[in-house]
Amino acid sequence: MKAHKILIIPNAEITKVKNDFAVEKNTGEFAAELQRLGSKVTIYGQIIDEPNNIHVYKLNENSLNVRGLYRKSNKVLNYILLYLRVIPEILKSDFVYIFYPTAFKYTAFICSILQKKYGLYVRGMDDMQGKIPSLIYKQAAVGFCVADFFTDNINKIVGKKIAYTMRPMITLTENDIVENRTYENKDSYEILYLGRMTNDKGIIELLHGTSELKKMNYKFRLSLIGDGEYFEKLIELANQLDINDVVSFKGAIFDSSEIRQYFLNSDIYILPSYHEGFPRTLYEAMIYGTPIITTFVGGIPSLMKDGVNCMKIEPKSIKDIVSSLTLTFENYNKFGLLARQATKTVSSLLETRKYSHAMDVHRYLNKL
């Protein structure tokens, strides 16, 4: 069987790490699995020589090829050079796989001009509508999406089925599902947030909500796991709100067993994000049986149902955060019913979607 030459264009930079290059863990693992399945994989993008605690998967160490250009100070020149540099890489490839949305989206049109097939990994709300996205969808050979919301949108625009909802891009399986958790009212509750520390994740509202709950004399602790450009600012905000006694900033954690323990030790998982595709952390919370409070943005409503398997809050609403947590603290045994239903939701999903993301792409390429 032919070894396909695949060019992957992620939607984040590549980080220079000593004598190697690194990307986000799940991106690297996806590329490595594709290579184990028999493809020759190259990852292309803008290279930055700055510390990045999120980029921990080393590429050369895992026999993955890297191409790209170091970031220039002039942004316009930077992108012109990146687009020119990608042309020979596209010509050498059998298939180009673009993580979408991305600032590097016009690569799709270069592929079309060069008559090279490209596919899309659609994972977020940005750049979903309009003439340019519609053209990108219509010229794509295939799309794999993180939620039915994105799949249905693309197929509607294209007028035929080219997009498919994939299995969650997580390493967890049906065997990891925790079904024996108990949900009893407590004197104090553990709340967990896990994700990027950026200005669009709703953490500012979460900290203000935490301050209000503390003033109402509820007993709880909030653990924030993750890193990002707002990390220091959020620590400063927690200091200003005088909530350091109930808030802990844990930084980035990548060890799967440690993350599992945080979910199991937490009574509530909260995601107050402004926009998402379908975050992996919701799958993790469902698998580990941690009750969920979340905004219904992006692809989240395609799987999460308010009052069925989670509790809904509105984006940017401190009031919703406070009222939902208050309701949970006072009725936790009933809130546990939502968690049990969420476990059934994810169990059904994992049973029906057997193939990993890399296997989906590999099976598609073998049909060409």
GUZA-102455 format. One record per residue (C-alpha): residue in one letter; x, y, z. Coordinates in steps of 0.2 Angstrom, whole numbers, plus 5000, padded with zeros to 4 digits. Example, Ala and Ser with C-alpha at 12.3 -4.5 7.8 and 13.67 -1.06 7.14 Angstrom:
[r 'A',[5062,4978,5039]],
[r 'S',[5068,4995,5036]],
end
This chain:
[r 'M',[5000,5000,5000]],
[r 'K',[5006,5017,4995]],
[r 'A',[5014,5028,5009]],
[r 'H',[5004,5044,5008]],
[r 'K',[5014,5061,5010]],
[r 'I',[5003,5072,5021]],
[r 'L',[5006,5090,5025]],
[r 'I',[4998,5095,5041]],
[r 'I',[4995,5114,5044]],
[r 'P',[4990,5116,5062]],
[r 'N',[4981,5132,5068]],
[r 'A',[4995,5137,5080]],
[r 'E',[5013,5141,5079]],
[r 'I',[5027,5128,5080]],
[r 'T',[5039,5131,5095]],
[r 'K',[5058,5129,5094]],
[r 'V',[5064,5119,5109]],
[r 'K',[5083,5118,5110]],
[r 'N',[5087,5106,5096]],
[r 'D',[5069,5101,5092]],
[r 'F',[5052,5108,5088]],
[r 'A',[5036,5106,5098]],
[r 'V',[5017,5108,5096]],
[r 'E',[5002,5105,5107]],
[r 'K',[5001,5087,5113]],
[r 'N',[4985,5081,5104]],
[r 'T',[4991,5088,5087]],
[r 'G',[5008,5079,5089]],
[r 'E',[4999,5063,5094]],
[r 'F',[4988,5064,5080]],
[r 'A',[5002,5067,5067]],
[r 'A',[5012,5052,5075]],
[r 'E',[4997,5040,5074]],
[r 'L',[4995,5045,5056]],
[r 'Q',[5014,5041,5053]],
[r 'R',[5012,5024,5062]],
[r 'L',[4997,5020,5051]],
[r 'G',[5010,5021,5036]],
[r 'S',[5010,5039,5030]],
[r 'K',[5024,5051,5029]],
[r 'V',[5020,5066,5039]],
[r 'T',[5027,5084,5038]],
[r 'I',[5020,5098,5049]],
[r 'Y',[5021,5116,5042]],
[r 'G',[5019,5133,5050]],
[r 'Q',[5026,5148,5058]],
[r 'I',[5041,5144,5070]],
[r 'I',[5043,5155,5086]],
[r 'D',[5058,5154,5098]],
[r 'E',[5049,5158,5114]],
[r 'P',[5044,5148,5129]],
[r 'N',[5027,5140,5127]],
[r 'N',[5021,5128,5141]],
[r 'I',[5007,5122,5130]],
[r 'H',[5018,5115,5116]],
[r 'V',[5026,5099,5124]],
[r 'Y',[5025,5087,5110]],
[r 'K',[5042,5086,5102]],
[r 'L',[5042,5083,5083]],
[r 'N',[5059,5077,5078]],
[r 'E',[5060,5066,5093]],
[r 'N',[5045,5057,5087]],
[r 'S',[5052,5056,5069]],
[r 'L',[5040,5069,5062]],
[r 'N',[5046,5081,5049]],
[r 'V',[5045,5100,5052]],
[r 'R',[5045,5114,5039]],
[r 'G',[5041,5133,5040]],
[r 'L',[5049,5150,5044]],
[r 'Y',[5054,5159,5059]],
[r 'R',[5042,5173,5064]],
[r 'K',[5047,5190,5057]],
[r 'S',[5043,5207,5065]],
[r 'N',[5034,5213,5050]],
[r 'K',[5017,5204,5050]],
[r 'V',[5013,5207,5032]],
[r 'L',[5030,5201,5026]],
[r 'N',[5029,5186,5038]],
[r 'Y',[5013,5179,5030]],
[r 'I',[5019,5183,5012]],
[r 'L',[5035,5173,5015]],
[r 'L',[5025,5159,5024]],
[r 'Y',[5013,5157,5009]],
[r 'L',[5027,5157,4997]],
[r 'R',[5037,5144,5007]],
[r 'V',[5022,5132,5008]],
[r 'I',[5021,5130,4989]],
[r 'P',[5035,5118,4987]],
[r 'E',[5029,5108,5002]],
[r 'I',[5011,5107,4994]],
[r 'L',[5019,5101,4978]],
[r 'K',[5028,5087,4987]],
[r 'S',[5013,5081,4996]],
[r 'D',[4999,5069,4991]],
[r 'F',[4986,5077,5003]],
[r 'V',[4986,5093,5014]],
[r 'Y',[4977,5093,5030]],
[r 'I',[4972,5110,5037]],
[r 'F',[4967,5114,5055]],
[r 'Y',[4952,5126,5053]],
[r 'P',[4949,5140,5057]],
[r 'T',[4967,5147,5055]],
[r 'A',[4976,5163,5050]],
[r 'F',[4984,5152,5037]],
[r 'K',[4967,5148,5028]],
[r 'Y',[4972,5154,5010]],
[r 'T',[4983,5138,5009]],
[r 'A',[4967,5130,5004]],
[r 'F',[4967,5141,4988]],
[r 'I',[4985,5137,4984]],
[r 'C',[4980,5119,4985]],
[r 'S',[4966,5121,4973]],
[r 'I',[4977,5131,4961]],
[r 'L',[4991,5117,4962]],
[r 'Q',[4977,5104,4960]],
[r 'K',[4981,5096,4976]],
[r 'K',[4968,5088,4987]],
[r 'Y',[4965,5096,5004]],
[r 'G',[4955,5091,5019]],
[r 'L',[4949,5102,5034]],
[r 'Y',[4949,5098,5053]],
[r 'V',[4935,5110,5059]],
[r 'R',[4936,5113,5077]],
[r 'G',[4930,5131,5081]],
[r 'M',[4917,5144,5078]],
[r 'D',[4928,5158,5070]],
[r 'D',[4927,5161,5052]],
[r 'M',[4913,5149,5049]],
[r 'Q',[4902,5160,5038]],
[r 'G',[4905,5171,5023]],
[r 'K',[4911,5170,5005]],
[r 'I',[4929,5164,5009]],
[r 'P',[4924,5150,5021]],
[r 'S',[4911,5144,5009]],
[r 'L',[4924,5143,4995]],
[r 'I',[4936,5134,5006]],
[r 'Y',[4922,5121,5011]],
[r 'K',[4917,5119,4993]],
[r 'Q',[4934,5115,4987]],
[r 'A',[4939,5104,5001]],
[r 'A',[4940,5085,4997]],
[r 'V',[4934,5080,5015]],
[r 'G',[4931,5088,5032]],
[r 'F',[4932,5080,5049]],
[r 'C',[4923,5090,5063]],
[r 'V',[4922,5090,5082]],
[r 'A',[4903,5092,5083]],
[r 'D',[4888,5089,5072]],
[r 'F',[4885,5108,5072]],
[r 'F',[4900,5110,5061]],
[r 'T',[4897,5095,5051]],
[r 'D',[4879,5100,5046]],
[r 'N',[4884,5118,5043]],
[r 'I',[4898,5113,5030]],
[r 'N',[4887,5100,5021]],
[r 'K',[4873,5112,5020]],
[r 'I',[4885,5125,5012]],
[r 'V',[4893,5112,5000]],
[r 'G',[4877,5104,4995]],
[r 'K',[4883,5087,4998]],
[r 'K',[4891,5076,5011]],
[r 'I',[4909,5079,5012]],
[r 'A',[4910,5082,5031]],
[r 'Y',[4909,5070,5045]],
[r 'T',[4909,5071,5064]],
[r 'M',[4924,5062,5071]],
[r 'R',[4927,5052,5087]],
[r 'P',[4932,5064,5101]],
[r 'M',[4951,5068,5099]],
[r 'I',[4956,5060,5116]],
[r 'T',[4965,5045,5121]],
[r 'L',[4952,5039,5133]],
[r 'T',[4941,5025,5128]],
[r 'E',[4925,5016,5135]],
[r 'N',[4936,5007,5147]],
[r 'D',[4940,5024,5156]],
[r 'I',[4922,5028,5160]],
[r 'V',[4919,5030,5179]],
[r 'E',[4901,5024,5183]],
[r 'N',[4902,5021,5202]],
[r 'R',[4903,5039,5208]],
[r 'T',[4891,5045,5222]],
[r 'Y',[4884,5063,5223]],
[r 'E',[4879,5068,5240]],
[r 'N',[4877,5085,5248]],
[r 'K',[4893,5091,5257]],
[r 'D',[4898,5105,5268]],
[r 'S',[4911,5111,5255]],
[r 'Y',[4913,5108,5236]],
[r 'E',[4928,5107,5224]],
[r 'I',[4926,5116,5208]],
[r 'L',[4937,5113,5193]],
[r 'Y',[4941,5123,5177]],
[r 'L',[4954,5116,5165]],
[r 'G',[4959,5125,5149]],
[r 'R',[4968,5140,5142]],
[r 'M',[4971,5155,5152]],
[r 'T',[4965,5168,5139]],
[r 'N',[4953,5182,5139]],
[r 'D',[4939,5173,5130]],
[r 'K',[4937,5158,5142]],
[r 'G',[4926,5167,5155]],
[r 'I',[4939,5165,5169]],
[r 'I',[4937,5184,5173]],
[r 'E',[4919,5182,5176]],
[r 'L',[4922,5165,5185]],
[r 'L',[4934,5174,5198]],
[r 'H',[4921,5188,5200]],
[r 'G',[4908,5175,5203]],
[r 'T',[4919,5166,5216]],
[r 'S',[4921,5183,5225]],
[r 'E',[4902,5184,5227]],
[r 'L',[4900,5166,5232]],
[r 'K',[4914,5169,5246]],
[r 'K',[4904,5184,5252]],
[r 'M',[4889,5173,5253]],
[r 'N',[4898,5162,5265]],
[r 'Y',[4897,5146,5254]],
[r 'K',[4911,5134,5257]],
[r 'F',[4921,5129,5241]],
[r 'R',[4938,5128,5232]],
[r 'L',[4941,5133,5214]],
[r 'S',[4956,5124,5205]],
[r 'L',[4961,5132,5189]],
[r 'I',[4972,5121,5178]],
[r 'G',[4981,5128,5162]],
[r 'D',[4992,5142,5156]],
[r 'G',[4991,5156,5143]],
[r 'E',[4994,5175,5141]],
[r 'Y',[4982,5180,5154]],
[r 'F',[4989,5169,5168]],
[r 'E',[4998,5182,5178]],
[r 'K',[4984,5195,5175]],
[r 'L',[4971,5182,5182]],
[r 'I',[4983,5179,5197]],
[r 'E',[4983,5198,5200]],
[r 'L',[4964,5199,5199]],
[r 'A',[4962,5185,5212]],
[r 'N',[4973,5195,5223]],
[r 'Q',[4963,5211,5220]],
[r 'L',[4947,5201,5224]],
[r 'D',[4954,5194,5240]],
[r 'I',[4950,5176,5235]],
[r 'N',[4967,5167,5236]],
[r 'D',[4961,5157,5251]],
[r 'V',[4948,5148,5239]],
[r 'V',[4957,5149,5222]],
[r 'S',[4972,5139,5217]],
[r 'F',[4981,5142,5200]],
[r 'K',[4989,5125,5196]],
[r 'G',[4997,5130,5179]],
[r 'A',[4998,5118,5164]],
[r 'I',[4996,5099,5168]],
[r 'F',[4998,5086,5154]],
[r 'D',[5000,5070,5164]],
[r 'S',[4984,5060,5160]],
[r 'S',[4984,5052,5177]],
[r 'E',[4985,5068,5186]],
[r 'I',[4972,5076,5176]],
[r 'R',[4961,5061,5179]],
[r 'Q',[4963,5063,5198]],
[r 'Y',[4958,5081,5197]],
[r 'F',[4942,5077,5189]],
[r 'L',[4938,5063,5201]],
[r 'N',[4942,5074,5216]],
[r 'S',[4931,5088,5209]],
[r 'D',[4912,5090,5213]],
[r 'I',[4909,5102,5198]],
[r 'Y',[4917,5105,5181]],
[r 'I',[4914,5123,5175]],
[r 'L',[4917,5130,5158]],
[r 'P',[4912,5148,5156]],
[r 'S',[4920,5150,5138]],
[r 'Y',[4914,5163,5126]],
[r 'H',[4917,5152,5111]],
[r 'E',[4922,5134,5108]],
[r 'G',[4922,5120,5095]],
[r 'F',[4919,5105,5107]],
[r 'P',[4932,5105,5121]],
[r 'R',[4940,5089,5126]],
[r 'T',[4938,5094,5144]],
[r 'L',[4919,5091,5142]],
[r 'Y',[4922,5073,5136]],
[r 'E',[4934,5071,5151]],
[r 'A',[4921,5077,5163]],
[r 'M',[4908,5066,5156]],
[r 'I',[4920,5051,5156]],
[r 'Y',[4925,5053,5174]],
[r 'G',[4907,5057,5180]],
[r 'T',[4911,5075,5185]],
[r 'P',[4895,5086,5185]],
[r 'I',[4896,5100,5172]],
[r 'I',[4891,5118,5171]],
[r 'T',[4895,5126,5154]],
[r 'T',[4891,5139,5141]],
[r 'F',[4882,5133,5125]],
[r 'V',[4893,5140,5112]],
[r 'G',[4900,5133,5096]],
[r 'G',[4897,5114,5095]],
[r 'I',[4893,5111,5113]],
[r 'P',[4874,5111,5111]],
[r 'S',[4875,5097,5099]],
[r 'L',[4879,5085,5113]],
[r 'M',[4876,5094,5130]],
[r 'K',[4857,5097,5135]],
[r 'D',[4853,5109,5148]],
[r 'G',[4844,5100,5163]],
[r 'V',[4848,5083,5155]],
[r 'N',[4866,5080,5156]],
[r 'C',[4873,5097,5162]],
[r 'M',[4868,5115,5168]],
[r 'K',[4868,5129,5155]],
[r 'I',[4875,5146,5159]],
[r 'E',[4876,5162,5147]],
[r 'P',[4893,5168,5141]],
[r 'K',[4900,5183,5151]],
[r 'S',[4887,5182,5164]],
[r 'I',[4893,5183,5182]],
[r 'K',[4875,5182,5188]],
[r 'D',[4873,5165,5179]],
[r 'I',[4889,5158,5187]],
[r 'V',[4884,5163,5204]],
[r 'S',[4866,5157,5202]],
[r 'S',[4871,5140,5194]],
[r 'L',[4884,5136,5208]],
[r 'T',[4872,5142,5222]],
[r 'L',[4859,5130,5215]],
[r 'T',[4872,5116,5214]],
[r 'F',[4879,5118,5231]],
[r 'E',[4861,5118,5238]],
[r 'N',[4855,5103,5228]],
[r 'Y',[4870,5093,5224]],
[r 'N',[4862,5076,5226]],
[r 'K',[4850,5081,5212]],
[r 'F',[4864,5088,5201]],
[r 'G',[4872,5071,5201]],
[r 'L',[4858,5065,5191]],
[r 'L',[4864,5076,5176]],
[r 'A',[4882,5068,5178]],
[r 'R',[4875,5051,5177]],
[r 'Q',[4866,5055,5161]],
[r 'A',[4881,5064,5154]],
[r 'T',[4891,5047,5157]],
[r 'K',[4877,5038,5146]],
[r 'T',[4879,5052,5133]],
[r 'V',[4898,5049,5131]],
[r 'S',[4897,5030,5132]],
[r 'S',[4885,5030,5118]],
[r 'L',[4896,5042,5108]],
[r 'L',[4912,5031,5110]],
[r 'E',[4902,5015,5106]],
[r 'T',[4896,5022,5089]],
[r 'R',[4912,5031,5084]],
[r 'K',[4925,5018,5084]],
[r 'Y',[4939,5026,5074]],
[r 'S',[4951,5039,5080]],
[r 'H',[4954,5055,5071]],
[r 'A',[4970,5048,5063]],
[r 'M',[4961,5032,5057]],
[r 'D',[4947,5042,5049]],
[r 'V',[4960,5052,5039]],
[r 'H',[4970,5036,5035]],
[r 'R',[4954,5027,5029]],
[r 'Y',[4949,5042,5018]],
[r 'L',[4966,5042,5010]],
[r 'N',[4966,5024,5006]],
[r 'K',[4950,5026,4996]],
[r 'L',[4958,5039,4985]],
end
